[in-house]
Amino acid sequence: RELSGGGFAALSGSASGTGVSGIADVALAGTVAHNTTPSLAYLGSQLYVAWQAYADQGATLAVASFDTTPARTLSLVDTVAAGTDLPSSPALSAGGGALRLLWVHSPLVSGPTELRALRLLGGSFVAEVPGEAGPGGISRTGGQATQVVAATDASGRTSLAWLDGASGQPEVHARGMSTTVS
């Protein structure tokens, strides 16, 4: 639901049936079991939503958007599959004309978690800097990242914070961009 004219109104079937997540069902392999951890961000006046989808073929991140027409039509923007690994805790962040998707990437075999990132360019999400969405990502957390949040300033620089339990105690870590990438 979106606040409009002093009250909350459902957008394009988002409050009934399969809701927003139903838009991704046909793009995902297998049968979708459940969806979790949504994240929202506006890029200009367009609303984007990301979430983690679990299917019998593995976990995927999905991103959809509501257009800016009066009908606020919902469409699937992109999906991010991780093969046999687990992408989780998606975080959308927009500012300075940039929309970024960040997430925690966990291997299903032993190994440290990683933070990964993509930027929306030309209607799909791509690595802004080579390697940001692959092994190593934007940061090897050292162990056990479980949540990530992000904010982007008016210049398009993103800062993120995450919860990591590698030390045996939950700790908050943070890092940010010192310059924009062109």
N, C-alpha and C positions, 0 to 999 in steps of 0.2 A: 504494500500500500504506500501511496505517496501523498504527502500533505499538499493539498491544493484548495485554495479558496476557503481556508479555515477548517477543513476537515480532511480526513484520510479517505482516499478513493483507491480501489483496486485498479491495477494497470493490466490491461489486455489478458484477462483470465488468470492473473497471478494469485488470486485468492480462492480459486476453485479448481476442481479436477486435479490434474497433476501439477498445477502451479507452474512456476517458472522452469523448474527442472525438467519437466516433460518435453521441452523443446530439444533437449540433447539426447533423448532416448534412442532415436533412430541413428544417431552418429556414433553410438557406443556399441562395442562388441558385446554380445551376450544379452542377458536379461539384467536390467538395473534393479538392484536390491534395495538400496536406499541412498539418500543424498544428505550431505552434512556440511557444516562450517561455511556458510555463505559470507560473502564480502561484497560491499557496494561502493561505487564511486561514480561521481558525475564528471564527465569530460565535456566541458561547456554545459549545454542543457540536456545532454544525452546521458541516461542512466545505464550503467553497466552493472552486472551481477556475476560473480564467480562463485563456484562451489565445488566440493569434492563429491564425485559420484562413484559409488561402489557397484560393480556388476560382477557376474560370475566369472568374467574374464580378467578381472583386476580393477584397480582404482584409476580414475582419470580426473583431471580438473576440467571443468567446462566454464565457458564465459558466454553470456548472452547480453543483449542490449535491447532497450526500448527506444524506438525511434522518436523523433520530436514532432511527429504529426499529431493531430488531435486524437487519433485512434490509439496512439502509443503502442504500435505493433511490436511484438517481441520477435527477435530473431537470434539464432545461434551465431556467435562470432567465431569461436574457435574451441578446440579441445586440446589438452596437453596430456598425452599418455606417457607412462614411465616404464613401459615394458613390464618386466617382472618386479620392478621396485614400487615404492609407495609414495606418490605425491600427496601432500597434506597441507592443511592450514593455509589455503590461498588468501592472499591479501591484495586487493586492488588499491592503487593510489594514483590520483590525478592532480596535475598542476602544471602550469606553464605550457599548456598544449600537449603534454605527455600523459599517457596512461600506461602504468606498469602493473604487471602481474608478478607477484613474488610468492614463493612457497617453500616449504620444508620438503626436502627429498630424502627419503630413508631407504637404504638398501634392505632387501629382505634377507640377505646374508649378513654376517657381521661386518661392520664398518661404520665410520662416522656419518652422521647426517650432514647434509649440505643445504645451503640456501641457494635457490636458483631464481632467475628473473628473466622476464620477457617484456618487450615494449610493443604496444599496438602501433603498427605502421602499415598503411595501405589496406586496412580492413582485416589484418590477421596479426597474431603475436609472433615476433621474431626476436632473436638475440640482438640487443643493442650493441654489445661488445662481444666479439667471438668468444665462445666458451661459457657465457653466463647461464645457459640453459643445459649445459652438459656436465660431465664429470668435473668436480671441483667447484662448479657454479660460481657464485659471487663470493662465497665464503665457506670454507670448511669449518664447521662449528666446533670441532674437537670432540663431538660425541653425540649428544642427545637433545637436539633442538626439538621442541614440541609445538611452539606457536610463534608466529611472526606477525608483526603489525608494521605499517608503513605510512609515511606522510610525504607529500611532495610539495615544495614551495612554488611560488609564482614564477620562478626562473626555470622550473622543471627538474630541480635537484631533489632526489629522493633520499630520505633517511629511514632506517628501519631499526627495529628492536625485536629481540627474540628471547624466549625463555629456553635455557639450556641446563640440563641436569648432569653434565659430564663430571662435575666435581663431587657428585654425591648429594649436593644441595641445589635447589633451583636457583639459578642466577639469571639476571637480566643483562643482556649484551646489546650493544648498539653500534651502528656505523652509518656513515652517510657519504653522499657524493660531494666532492668539493668543487666540481665543475660539471657543466653539462656536456654531453657528447653530441657532436654534430656530424 
